[in-house]
């Protein structure tokens, strides 16, 4: 498997985890020390994974509401053998998200190290 394919696989699991509100799936792709942040809230919203996962666990999943999937990988850039940046788009409920994920390879596995995102209400 190429490194591009390996990172893409991580991103597909990430999308599936969000769509199904599946914390186990998300834990498998996030580094335990990863951060979650957005400047779209005041003050800046910043969470650790241990703060983020319970939020996901309480969420009504998009899959349970039969929401259409709007998952798109807009791009993946590699900064070296062990660092990548991905720009993604997805939707949950009435919100559209643009996610910037930094992905690092540690112990031979690619893991999301940070999720910084922009969100807005979907235009109808």
C-alpha positions, -999 to 999 in steps of 0.1 A, spaced: 0 0 0 13 35 -8 16 61 18 -11 81 0 -34 51 1 -26 46 38 -35 82 47 -67 80 26 -77 48 45 -73 68 78 -95 96 64 -122 71 52 -124 56 87 -126 92 101 -155 100 78 -172 67 88 -167 74 125 -183 108 122 -212 95 101 -220 68 126 -209 87 157 -186 57 164 -161 66 191 -142 33 187 -137 40 150 -125 76 157 -102 64 185 -85 41 160 -75 70 137 -67 98 162 -34 100 181 -42 99 219 -26 133 222 -44 149 193 -62 182 196 -96 194 183 -101 231 177 -121 258 160 -120 296 161 -157 297 150 -167 297 186 -159 324 212 -137 318 230 -116 295 209 -129 259 213 -100 235 221 -105 199 233 -84 169 240 -95 136 226 -108 126 261 -130 158 260 -140 153 224 -150 116 223 -179 119 249 -194 147 227 -194 124 198 -208 95 219 -238 117 228 -245 128 193 -274 115 172 -255 100 143 -261 113 108 -265 76 97 -295 71 121 -312 101 104 -304 88 69 -285 119 61 -268 119 27 -230 116 29 -212 148 18 -176 135 25 -149 149 3 -111 147 5 -101 180 -12 -64 173 -9 -35 156 8 0 171 10 30 153 24 56 173 42 80 144 45 80 107 53 60 111 85 38 142 82 8 150 60 -19 176 59 -54 169 46 -82 193 37 -117 177 40 -153 187 37 -182 169 54 -216 177 68 -234 168 101 -270 179 105 -274 214 92 -237 223 94 -210 221 68 -174 216 79 -140 222 64 -115 202 83 -77 206 83 -62 174 97 -25 170 104 -16 133 102 16 118 115 32 84 112 43 70 145 53 34 150 45 27 114 9 39 116 -7 71 104 -27 89 130 -46 122 131 -26 146 154 -49 177 150 -83 186 137 -88 223 132 -120 232 115 -144 258 101 -181 253 103 -211 271 89 -248 265 85 -256 248 52 -270 270 25 -303 257 12 
